[in-house]
């Protein structure tokens, strides 16, 4: 080991940990390891001065800093243990019982890996060892944003967002949620956002907006240990840290003065003598790049769930070279027609790995998530949940309104409630019995790909009439379900860094330039759609059985 590598190992509490943490007492098998800072470096309190290590089937050891651990130990985050990552997909692929909790940990881990490659001096901060540096503050914000990116999911994840209860979306408008939760800090934050008009409020509330509001409670007075950890480890106001995390997740909100100062300081290293970028601009550009890594075409969310879904479903789709991608990401200063700026780039050797990742995403969506049984179960769920709420005397389920309602509305709660109602109270022939208990699905007829054009309605109508004639059923009896996925998300692809073969230096290629990405050539030529929309068709199995019987009798 080189002297430089040995020095790096000795100053990293995670790398140094196992030798420090060993004692004469054996650790029970399966329990997470914890790494405490040396007594001489601590403040004597023994609180928030350790990094715990948990085992993950994808990434092996995941180190969790004290701020992240304090967040994870709250009930609002722990509920993610009881929400499956892929909804009802485990009815088709029995191994797909992995949760939003494990996915969130994996996403946080990848955020740390990526940030450590962008800033090689980053180490997770702990209380009492040294004062928190600028790079440690920004890195902790980035890790926390990755950890909390899925906080707002409820039972059955994305599928629940398509449910209507008495003609209204399942999630109430954000203003109604804030009023019902009755949290003083959340209310103050909400009013500030309305006054500043810096938050886009959608007509239909989805999990991203619910997650924002949950962060307001998480970083408020309800869970004081989170604020204590932020003060002890980062030496900053928890409200400012909360604003920075939310801005990192959403990408459109103001950040604190501390984040701007830290971001400007740590991006100086990327500027060159011939490229001058103002400190404020560097801070904004770093936030933009990191937000893209939280929610973009190449983001840590997608990096984790592709590998995790592939492992737990047993399907080979979604596999790609993670190490090459994470080690090849870089921040690069450039000056072009758009001005002087710092951009996110990937070294040319990893461009092919990114192509593989996006192709795997397309295949996972088309072949696994759009498995015909999964599609029909999700369509039935849109009927099952309203019926289960309607039968509240039997199921004891209601549309979540208060904060505790949202915390409790998990897959496990709904499955237990409807199963109990079906088994003990004899609620028969209900959609929730068919979808969630007995798995009685309609008869699948087929699907068509939509092009996102005005002609799509005509294509759907034509296919409905064709299927009605083929299977001998009424056009009105044919039901449909639309599934959509964006292969290329907001923020697009990173630039490509390529060495100049003559003259030295590097060349920066825009994503759409010739030779940058093969995936761009595929999408522009129509070989691979940048946005996939599928319309699925199915009909009640009893209708198809009756029609088949009539045909047989004639």
C-alpha positions in Angstrom: 0.0 0.0 0.0 1.4 3.4 -0.9 2.0 6.1 1.7 -0.8 8.2 0.2 -3.3 5.4 0.3 -2.3 4.4 3.8 -2.8 8.0 4.9 -6.3 8.1 3.2 -7.2 4.9 4.9 -6.2 6.1 8.4 -8.2 9.3 8.1 -11.4 7.7 7.0 -13.5 6.5 10.0 -15.3 4.0 7.7 -12.1 2.4 6.4 -10.4 2.6 9.8 -13.5 1.3 11.5 -13.2 -2.5 11.7 -9.8 -2.3 13.5 -11.1 0.3 15.9 -14.4 -1.4 16.6 -13.0 -4.9 17.4 -13.2 -6.0 20.9 -13.1 -9.2 22.9 -16.9 -9.5 22.6 -18.2 -11.2 19.5 -20.9 -9.4 17.5 -24.1 -11.4 17.1 -24.4 -12.7 13.6 -26.5 -10.5 11.3 -26.3 -7.3 13.4 -24.9 -4.2 11.8 -21.4 -3.2 12.7 -20.8 0.3 14.2 -17.7 2.3 14.0 -17.0 4.8 16.7 -14.5 7.6 16.5 -11.4 7.3 18.8 -12.1 8.5 22.4 -9.5 11.2 22.1 -11.2 12.8 19.2 -14.7 12.7 20.6 -16.6 15.2 22.8 -17.2 12.6 25.5 -20.9 12.4 24.9 -20.7 9.3 22.7 -23.7 10.6 20.7 -23.7 11.0 16.9 -20.0 10.0 16.8 -20.3 6.7 15.0 -20.9 5.4 11.5 -22.9 2.2 11.3 -22.4 -0.4 8.6 -25.4 -2.4 7.3 -25.3 -5.3 4.8 -27.1 -5.1 1.5 -27.6 -7.8 -1.1 -26.6 -5.5 -4.0 -23.9 -3.2 -2.6 -22.6 -5.3 0.3 -21.5 -3.0 3.2 -23.3 0.3 3.3 -22.0 2.9 5.7 -24.6 5.2 7.3 -23.5 8.5 8.9 -25.1 9.8 12.2 -27.3 12.3 10.5 -28.6 9.7 8.0 -29.0 7.2 10.9 -31.1 9.7 12.9 -33.3 10.1 9.8 -33.7 6.4 9.3 -34.7 5.8 12.9 -37.9 7.9 12.6 -41.2 6.1 12.2 -41.9 8.2 9.0 -38.9 6.6 7.4 -39.2 3.1 8.9 -42.6 2.8 7.3 -40.8 2.3 4.0 -40.0 -1.2 5.3 -43.6 -2.1 4.7 -44.0 -0.6 1.2 -42.7 -2.9 -1.6 -40.6 -1.3 -4.3 -42.6 -2.8 -7.2 -46.1 -2.9 -5.9 -48.0 -6.1 -6.7 -45.2 -7.5 -9.0 -44.4 -10.2 -6.3 -47.7 -11.9 -7.4 -45.9 -12.7 -10.6 -42.3 -12.8 -9.6 -42.3 -14.2 -6.0 -38.9 -12.8 -5.2 -39.9 -9.2 -5.8 -40.7 -8.4 -2.2 -37.9 -5.9 -1.8 -39.0 -2.6 -0.2 -38.7 1.1 -0.6 -36.5 1.0 2.6 -33.8 -1.1 1.1 -33.9 0.8 -2.2 -33.6 4.1 -0.3 -30.5 2.8 1.5 -29.0 1.6 -1.8 -29.7 5.0 -3.4 -28.0 6.8 -0.5 -25.0 4.5 -0.8 -24.6 5.2 -4.5 -24.9 8.9 -3.8 -21.9 8.6 -1.5 -20.0 6.6 -4.1 -20.7 9.2 -6.8 -19.9 12.2 -4.6 -16.7 10.6 -3.4 -15.6 10.2 -7.0 -16.5 13.8 -7.8 -14.8 15.1 -4.6 -12.1 12.6 -3.5 -11.7 14.4 -0.1 -15.2 13.6 1.0 -15.6 11.7 4.2 -18.9 11.2 6.1 -18.8 13.6 9.0 -19.3 12.6 12.6 -19.7 14.6 15.8 -16.7 15.7 17.7 -13.9 14.5 15.4 -13.3 17.7 13.4 -15.4 20.6 12.3 -17.6 19.8 9.3 -15.9 21.0 6.1 -17.7 22.5 3.1 -17.4 19.3 1.1 -18.8 17.3 4.0 -21.8 19.6 4.3 -22.7 19.4 0.6 -22.0 15.7 0.5 -24.3 15.1 3.5 -27.1 17.1 1.8 -26.7 15.0 -1.3 -26.8 11.7 0.7 -29.8 12.8 2.6 -31.6 13.8 -0.6 -31.0 10.4 -2.0 -32.1 8.7 1.2 -35.4 10.7 1.2 -36.2 10.8 -2.5 -39.0 8.1 -2.1 -40.3 9.2 1.4 -43.7 10.2 0.1 -44.7 6.7 -1.2 -47.7 5.0 0.3 -49.2 1.5 -0.2 -48.5 0.0 -3.7 -46.3 3.0 -4.6 -47.0 4.5 -8.0 -50.2 2.4 -8.6 -52.0 4.2 -5.8 -51.6 7.5 -7.6 -54.0 6.4 -10.3 -56.8 5.6 -7.8 -59.9 7.8 -7.6 -62.1 7.7 -4.5 -65.6 9.0 -5.1 -64.3 10.8 -8.2 -61.4 12.5 -6.4 -57.6 11.7 -6.6 -56.4 9.4 -3.8 -54.1 12.0 -2.4 -55.8 15.3 -1.3 -54.4 18.6 -2.6 -51.2 19.8 -0.8 -53.1 22.6 1.0 -55.6 20.2 2.5 -52.7 17.9 3.7 -50.9 20.8 5.4 -54.1 21.9 7.2 -54.9 18.3 8.3 -51.4 17.6 9.6 -51.5 20.6 11.8 -47.7 20.9 12.2 -46.5 24.5 13.0 -43.1 24.3 11.2 -44.7 22.6 8.1 -47.4 25.3 8.0 -44.8 28.1 8.2 -42.8 26.5 5.4 -45.9 26.1 3.3 -46.9 29.7 3.7 -43.4 30.9 2.9 -43.5 28.9 -0.3 -46.8 30.3 -1.3 -45.6 33.8 -0.6 -42.4 33.3 -2.6 -44.1 31.4 -5.4 -41.0 29.2 -5.8 -42.8 25.9 -5.6 -44.8 24.4 -8.4 -48.0 23.0 -7.0 -49.5 20.4 -9.3 -53.2 19.9 -9.8 -52.9 16.2 -8.7 -50.8 15.5 -5.7 -48.3 12.6 -6.1 -45.7 11.0 -3.9 -43.1 13.7 -4.6 -45.3 16.4 -3.1 -46.3 14.1 -0.2 -42.6 13.5 0.4 -41.8 17.2 0.5 -44.5 17.7 3.2 -43.2 14.6 5.2 -39.7 16.2 5.2 -41.3 19.3 6.8 -42.4 17.1 9.7 -39.3 14.9 9.7 -37.0 18.0 10.2 -39.4 19.7 12.5 -40.2 19.3 16.2 -41.8 15.9 16.0 -38.5 14.0 15.8 -36.0 16.1 17.9 -33.2 13.5 17.4 -32.9 14.5 13.8 -32.3 18.2 14.6 -29.9 17.2 17.4 -27.8 15.1 14.9 -27.7 18.0 12.4 -26.5 20.5 15.0 -23.9 18.1 16.5 -22.5 16.8 13.2 -22.9 19.6 10.7 -23.0 22.6 13.1 -25.9 24.2 11.2 -29.5 25.1 11.6 -31.8 22.1 10.9 -34.2 24.3 9.0 -31.5 25.4 6.6 -30.4 21.8 6.1 -34.0 20.8 5.5 -34.3 23.5 2.8 -31.2 22.3 1.1 -32.3 18.7 1.0 -35.7 19.6 -0.4 -34.1 21.8 -3.0 -31.8 18.9 -4.0 -34.7 16.6 -4.4 -37.1 18.9 -6.2 -34.5 21.1 -8.0 -36.5 24.3 -8.1 -36.4 25.8 -4.6 -34.0 28.2 -2.9 -31.1 26.9 -0.9 -29.5 28.3 2.3 -26.6 30.7 2.4 -24.5 28.0 3.9 -25.0 25.7 0.9 -24.2 28.5 -1.5 -21.0 29.3 0.4 -19.9 25.7 0.6 -20.8 24.9 -3.0 -18.9 27.9 -4.2 -15.9 26.9 -2.2 -15.6 23.3 -3.3 -16.2 24.1 -7.0 -13.1 26.4 -7.2 -11.0 23.3 -8.0 -12.9 22.8 -11.3 -12.3 26.2 -12.7 -9.4 26.9 -15.0 -7.4 30.1 -15.7 -9.2 30.6 -19.0 -12.7 29.9 -17.6 -13.9 32.3 -15.0 -17.2 31.5 -13.2 -18.7 33.6 -10.5 -19.1 32.0 -7.1 -22.9 32.3 -7.1 -23.1 30.7 -10.6 -20.8 27.8 -9.5 -23.2 27.1 -6.5 -26.2 27.0 -8.8 -24.5 24.8 -11.3 -23.4 22.3 -8.7 -26.9 22.2 -7.3 -28.2 21.6 -10.9 -25.7 18.8 -11.5 -26.4 17.1 -8.2 -30.1 17.3 -8.6 -29.8 15.6 -12.0 -28.0 12.8 -10.2 -30.9 12.5 -7.8 -33.6 12.7 -10.5 -32.5 12.5 -14.1 -31.6 10.2 -16.9 -28.5 9.0 -15.1 -29.4 9.2 -11.5 -28.6 7.2 -8.4 -32.3 6.2 -8.0 -32.3 4.4 -11.4 -28.8 3.0 -10.8 -30.0 1.2 -7.7 -33.5 0.0 -8.7 -32.3 -1.5 -12.0 -29.9 -3.8 -10.2 -32.3 -4.4 -7.3 -35.3 -5.2 -9.5 -33.3 -7.5 -11.6 -31.9 -9.4 -8.6 -35.3 -9.9 -6.9 -37.3 -10.7 -10.0 -34.7 -13.1 -11.4 -34.9 -11.3 -14.7 -31.6 -10.5 -16.5 -32.9 -7.1 -17.7 -31.4 -4.0 -16.0 -27.9 -5.2 -15.5 -25.0 -2.8 -16.4 -21.5 -1.9 -15.3 -22.0 0.1 -12.2 -18.4 0.5 -11.3 -17.4 1.9 -14.6 -20.3 4.5 -14.5 -19.6 5.7 -11.0 -15.9 6.0 -11.4 -16.2 7.8 -14.7 -18.5 10.7 -13.6 -16.8 14.1 -13.4 -17.5 17.8 -13.1 -15.9 19.9 -15.8 -15.6 23.6 -16.5 -16.3 24.7 -20.0 -17.0 27.8 -22.0 -19.2 27.8 -25.0 -22.2 29.7 -26.6 -24.1 29.2 -23.3 -21.4 30.9 -21.3 -18.9 29.7 -18.7 -20.2 26.9 -16.6 -19.5 23.7 -14.7 -21.3 20.7 -16.2 -21.7 17.0 -15.3 -19.8 14.7 -17.6 -18.9 11.1 -18.1 -15.6 9.9 -19.4 -15.9 8.3 -22.9 -15.0 4.8 -21.6 -18.3 4.7 -19.7 -20.5 5.9 -22.5 -21.2 2.3 -23.6 -22.1 1.4 -20.0 -24.6 4.2 -19.9 -26.1 2.9 -23.2 -26.4 -0.5 -21.6 -28.1 0.9 -18.5 -30.7 2.8 -20.5 -31.4 -0.2 -22.8 -31.8 -2.3 -19.6 -34.3 0.2 -18.3 -36.3 -0.1 -21.5 -36.3 -3.9 -21.3 -37.2 -4.0 -17.6 -40.1 -1.7 -18.3 -41.3 -3.6 -21.4 -40.8 -7.2 -20.3 -41.1 -7.2 -16.4 -43.1 -4.2 -15.2 -45.5 -4.5 -18.1 -46.0 -8.2 -17.6 -49.7 -8.8 -18.5 -50.7 -10.0 -15.1 -49.0 -7.1 -13.4 -50.8 -4.7 -15.6 -54.2 -6.2 -14.9 -53.6 -6.3 -11.2 -52.7 -2.6 -11.2 -55.9 -1.9 -13.2 -57.9 -3.9 -10.6 -56.3 -2.0 -7.8 -57.9 1.2 -9.1 -61.2 -0.5 -8.3 -60.1 -2.4 -5.2 -58.9 0.5 -3.1 -62.1 2.6 -3.4 -64.2 -0.5 -2.7 -62.1 -1.4 0.4 -62.5 2.2 1.7 -66.3 2.0 0.9 -66.5 -1.3 2.9 -64.7 0.4 5.9 -67.0 -1.3 8.4 -65.4 -4.6 7.3 -61.9 -3.5 6.2 -61.3 -0.6 8.7 -59.6 1.3 5.9 -60.0 5.0 5.1 -58.5 7.5 2.7 -55.4 8.9 4.6 -55.8 12.5 5.8 -53.9 13.1 9.0 -50.1 12.6 9.2 -50.4 9.3 11.1 -52.8 8.1 8.5 -50.2 8.5 5.8 -47.5 6.9 8.0 -49.7 3.8 8.6 -51.0 3.4 5.0 -48.6 0.7 3.8 -48.8 -2.5 1.8 -48.9 -4.6 4.9 -51.8 -2.6 6.4 -53.9 -2.8 3.3 -53.2 -6.5 2.6 -53.9 -7.5 6.2 -57.1 -5.5 6.3 -58.6 -6.8 3.1 -57.5 -10.4 3.7 -59.1 -10.3 7.2 -62.3 -8.9 5.7 -62.5 -11.6 3.1 -61.7 -14.5 5.4 -63.6 -13.5 8.5 -66.5 -11.4 7.3 -67.1 -13.2 4.0 -66.9 -10.1 1.7 -67.2 -12.0 -1.6 -67.0 -10.9 -5.2 -65.3 -7.6 -4.5 -62.5 -6.1 -6.6 -60.1 -6.2 -3.6 -60.8 -9.9 -3.1 -60.0 -10.6 -6.7 -56.9 -8.4 -6.9 -55.3 -8.8 -3.5 -56.5 -12.0 -2.0 -57.5 -14.5 -4.7 -55.6 -13.0 -7.6 -58.4 -13.5 -10.1 -57.5 -11.3 -13.0 -59.4 -10.6 -16.3 -58.5 -12.1 -19.6 -55.7 -10.3 -21.3 -56.3 -9.4 -25.0 -53.1 -7.5 -26.1 -51.4 -4.2 -26.2 -50.4 -1.4 -28.6 -47.6 1.1 -28.5 -48.6 4.7 -28.6 -46.6 7.4 -30.3 -47.7 10.4 -28.3 -49.5 11.9 -31.3 -53.0 13.1 -32.1 -53.6 9.9 -33.9 -53.2 7.8 -30.7 -57.0 7.9 -29.9 -57.8 6.6 -33.4 -55.2 3.8 -32.9 -56.8 2.8 -29.6 -60.3 2.9 -31.0 -59.3 0.8 -34.0 -57.6 -1.8 -31.8 -60.6 -2.0 -29.5 -62.9 -2.8 -32.4 -60.5 -5.3 -33.8 -60.2 -7.1 -30.5 -64.0 -7.1 -30.1 -64.5 -8.7 -33.4 -61.7 -11.3 -32.9 -62.9 -12.4 -29.4 -66.7 -11.9 -30.0 -67.2 -9.4 -27.2 -68.8 -6.0 -27.0 -66.5 -3.0 -27.6 -67.9 -1.4 -24.3 -66.8 -4.5 -22.4 -63.2 -4.1 -23.3 -61.2 -2.3 -20.6 -57.9 -0.6 -21.0 -54.9 0.5 -19.0 -52.1 2.9 -20.0 -48.5 2.5 -18.9 -45.8 5.1 -19.5 -42.1 5.5 -18.9 -39.6 8.1 -19.9 -36.3 6.6 -21.0 -34.6 10.0 -21.1 -35.7 12.2 -18.2 -35.3 15.9 -17.3 -31.8 17.1 -17.4 -30.9 14.8 -20.2 -27.6 12.9 -20.5 -24.3 14.1 -19.2 -21.6 15.5 -21.5 -18.9 13.1 -22.7 -15.2 13.7 -21.9 -12.9 12.4 -24.5 -9.1 12.7 -24.7 -7.8 14.5 -27.8 -5.6 12.1 -29.8 -3.6 15.0 -31.1 -2.5 18.0 -29.1 -3.4 16.6 -25.7 -6.1 17.9 -23.4 -9.7 16.7 -23.5 -12.7 17.3 -25.7 -16.2 17.9 -24.3 -19.0 16.4 -26.4 -22.6 17.4 -26.0 -25.0 14.4 -25.6 -26.4 14.9 -29.1 -23.1 15.2 -30.9 -21.9 12.5 -33.2 -20.1 9.8 -31.4 -21.2 10.8 -27.9 -23.9 8.1 -27.1 -25.3 5.3 -29.2 -28.6 5.6 -27.3 -29.1 9.1 -28.8 -28.6 7.7 -32.3 -31.2 4.9 -31.5 -33.8 7.4 -30.2 -33.3 9.9 -33.0 -33.6 7.1 -35.7 -36.7 5.7 -34.0 -35.1 2.3 -33.1 -35.7 3.1 -29.4 -38.3 5.5 -28.1 -37.2 8.2 -25.7 -40.7 7.8 -24.1 -42.6 4.6 -24.0 -46.4 4.5 -23.8 -48.3 1.2 -23.9 -52.1 0.7 -24.0 -53.2 -2.7 -22.6 -56.6 -4.3 -23.3 -58.4 -6.9 -21.3 -62.0 -8.1 -20.6 -63.8 -9.8 -17.8 -62.9 -13.5 -17.8 -66.6 -14.5 -17.4 -67.6 -12.6 -20.5 -64.9 -14.3 -22.6 -65.8 -17.7 -21.1 -69.5 -17.2 -22.0 -68.6 -16.1 -25.5 -66.3 -19.1 -26.0 -69.1 -21.4 -24.8 -71.5 -19.9 -27.4 -69.0 -20.4 -30.1 -68.4 -24.0 -29.1 -72.2 -24.7 -29.0 -72.6 -23.5 -32.5 
